[in-house]
Amino acid sequence: MPNEQSIEDLLARLERERLDADRLYNEALTAVDRALQSAPALPEPPPPYDESRLGDLNAAWDILPQGAPSLEGSAFKGRLRRFVWRLVGPSLETQKRFNAALVDHLNRNASAHRESAQAIGALLRAIGRELRALERFESLLVQYLQTITVYVDSKDRSLGGSDLRQRLALTEQRLLALKRDVDHGEVRGHRPAAPEQAPFSGSVDSVTYVQFEDRFRGTQQEIRTRVEDYLPILTGASDVLDIGCGRGELLALLKERGVSARGVDSNAAMVELCRSRGLTVEQGDGLSYLQRQPDTSVGGLTAIQVVEHFAPAYLVGFLEAAFHKMRPGAPLLLETINPACWMAFFETYLRDLTHRQPLHPDTLKHLVQASGFTSVDVKFRAPVSDADRLDKVETVGVSVNEMARPLSELADAINAHADKLNRLLFSSMDYVVVARR
């Protein structure tokens, strides 16, 4: 078994690794966040190609629509026209040929320019959409990365009621119990267990029984709610003794209401748990503890789900000692499983290895009366839910139609048997014997 120092070193190393991983994660997340960029502003798409200007060019390119001017006329005018044309004619004809070639080129490239403008516009719009989508994706990615830690933490918390969490808690408690054994020189693995040793009697196994209680009997809050019903009986008492106090639910309630109370439990882990909550609890068995108390010193005695753990002779001795140690008028509360309810017997009583003797309500009531207690009453608790009871069939009733009468009689018989079985099999899971000294 690892010693205390090695466990502390392991926990310290795991904590350092966790902190390093947390730091690296935060640094990486910050780097990703800083790398985010907004989509750049794109130029506006070019305007649609204006073909109206091309029409004007096609109509105006010919600067000599009538061709060369007439050179005929009088001798003087004719000579003047021929002289002017020789000066400007070649330039005009050259310009006309250039205009024709230019307009022809523009006409032949007009469709290409138009399609290019349309393609550039569509491309710019597509790039804009993709850049905005990329910007949104990167933003959502950073948000996702930011939620990973919270998500993992919530998943860890969701394991609170799972088998993994229970096993971790049990392992931790068993390690503490082993440490106590080592400190006292009582490692169970180094000495044989007595043949008649009670189950869960060792300090390590007592932790197992705490986990058994948590899993099968109910949470502390659930048991606290159940035992609140006993407060009216105990509120006026003092020096109350809770035998087999377990996790201390009843003791905590009495303490909150100012009722002085103490507990006794043979389970070391239960005792440690109660003491950690500030409750007064001693480790030991109930009979031995009672026998050490002065006569008439106990102002109230409770045993919640305890007496079924006693062997018959021990139970008789326990009730005898309780009668002598309790004050006159002090209340006695004994809650136990109701074996007269078959569901309680098979579902609850048989599950616990520490149970020694099922106690029929009539039997326990008689033993309490025989020990000298008065005002003995049995109160049944925790009725079986309707969902777990036998259902009845719907009766068809008595009909004028004689053919329906046998069905009605059969339904009545089935329902009568269902009622009888419900009383036997599915009545109340627990009962409590309430008495006075």
C-alpha positions, 0 to 999 in steps of 0.5 A: 500500500502506498504511504501517505507521502507517496499519495500526497506526491501523486496528488501534487503531481496530478494537480501540477499536470492539471494546472499546466494543461489548463494554462496551455489550453488558455494560451492556445485559446487566446492565440486563436482568438487573436488570430481572428480577422474581419472580412476585408472590404471588397471593391464594388463590382464594375457597372454593367457594360453600356452598349448605348455608347457603342451605338453612337460610335457605329453611327458616327465613325464615318467622317466621310459618309458621302465619300470624297467631295466633288472636284468639278466646277469652274476653273478657279473653284475646281483648282481650289477644291483639288488643292484643298483636298490634296491637303486634307483628303489623305488625313480624312481618309486615314482617319476614316480607315482608323475609325472603321478599324476601331469601331470594328474592334469594339463591336467584336469585343463588346460581348467579351467586355460584357461577360467579363463585367458580369463574371467579375461582379459574380466573383466579387459577390461570391468571395464576399459571401465566403469571407463572411461565412469564414468569419462567422465560422471562426467566431463560432469555433472560438465560442465552441473552444471557450465552452469546452472547459465548462462542458467538461466540468458539467460532465464531471459533475454529472457523474455525481450519482454514477458508479464511477463517482461512488467508486472514487468516493469508496476508494478514498474512504477505504484509503483513509480507513487503511491509514488508520489501521496502519497507524494502529498496527492493525492491517487486516491483511496481516492477521486472520479474521475470526470465524464468527466476525460480523460482516463489515466489522473491520474499519475498511469494511465499515466504509463499504457499509457506508456506501451500501447505506448511501446506495440502497437505503437512501441519501441523507436528505431522504432519511432526514425527511423520513425521520422528521416525523419523530420530532414531535415525540422527541422535541420535549425530551432531553438526553436522547440516545440514538442507538445505531445512529448511522450517518446522524440524520436524526441527531442533526435534526434534534441538534437543530431543535435544541434537543440534547442527544448523542449517538452510538454506532459500531461502524467506525466510518459512520462514527467518523462521518457524524463527528465530522458534522459536529455530532456527539457519537461514540463507537460501540455496540448499543447494549454495552453502552446502555449497560454503562449508563446510570439508571434513569439517565436516558431521557429518550431512546431511538433505534432507527432500522437497527433492531433487525440487526440484533440476535434474539437474545441480544434484543431481549437484553437490549430492551431490558437494559433500556427499561432500567436506564430510561427515565419514567415517561421517556419515549422509546422509538424502534423503527424496523423493516416490516417482514409481514410485507413480503415486498419489504422482506424480499426487497429490503430485508434480504439485501443487507448482510448484517440483518440477523432477525426479521421482527414481525410487528406483533413480536416486537410489540410483545417484547417491548411490553414484556420488558415493562414499557407502557403505551406501546403502539405500532405505526406502519410507515412507507406504504407500498406505492400504487404502481407496485401493488396489484391492479384491479380489473374493471367490474362490468356491474350487474346487468340485466343481461344474464350473460354478463353476470358471470363476468361481473362475478369473476371480476369481483372475485379477482379484485377480492383476491387482489385486495387480500394479496395487497394486504399481505404482499404490498402493505407497508415497508416499515413500522415503528413501535412507540412506547413509554418507560 
